[in-house]
Amino acid sequence: MTVVPTGPGPVGEPALGAPSAAAAADVALPLQDVLGVRESEPDVFVGARGARARAGIFGGQLAGQALAAAQQTAEFPAHSLHGYFLQSGDPEIPVSYHVERLRDGRSSAVRRVVARQQDRRLFEVMASFTIPRDGLDHADPAPPDVPDPESVADLPSHLAAWGFGGPLPPHFAVLDFRPVSVVSPLAPRAYPPSQQVWFRVRTALGDDPRVHLQAITYASDLYLLATSLRPHGIASASPGVSFASLDHAIWFHRPFRADEWLLHDQHSPTASAGRGYSTGKIFRRDGTLVATTAQQGFIRPPAGAVGEQRPPTR
């Protein structure tokens, strides 16, 4: 998740506030209105209107739309995405996605996608596609003792409790996020550098697996980088904190539906030199590992917070 940019990265979390999950659902856009792309010329696609963050375009939307553009040029399922955020964009100006076909093999393909806004490069990504085949199979288990999503407060409820008024923007209300634990900006304290977040798309998505991959890519850019703040007792909503994504990666391992509950189990093994680094594992509700994530970004803590660092423990 990226907040106010402090470097070349884009974008941020939504403007804070939402009184209820019902209100969020009322303004939620169809996912296609957030991640849809249309071909304007061969291998060039134009994305749906930008999801406004605190500043610029939300990075998860750039990544999700870049994947959608690449998918339209490849016949195999995507298995990984590796992207770099180059500079922030203007959500009022269309973003075009230029696809370069680097490889087309009998069972795999590779695409490079550059997100451009006029003459500016915002985001560049490599996406790899391959046919699933039989082979070795093992996976980490889901973390134990995580409460069910129905028993966890949603993001709008937390924001309302903290006094942030107003609804979530429609681009973000498309997702139902339920963090298992939060760092309150009203009474921040240190936590281990790990967190779990339940999430799903609020509306039914149909059965095209490409759309579900786009949705999980979009959602994976929220919360991940903020995990680096937890051992320092800093809330992402605290005054004076800002951060911006530098790069983002996601690997797809097994089938899933993004309109059913998924658990993003996140851990930050290190923060140093003004950067935070976090990794994540995404599980289906039945405990099946379906994807893994990684992200690094600039973090600027509030004034005086650096001296309050705690040694991280998992």
Order of alpha helices (4+ residues) and beta strands (2+ residues): alpha-alpha-beta-beta-alpha-beta-beta-beta-beta-alpha-alpha-beta-beta-alpha-beta-beta-beta-beta
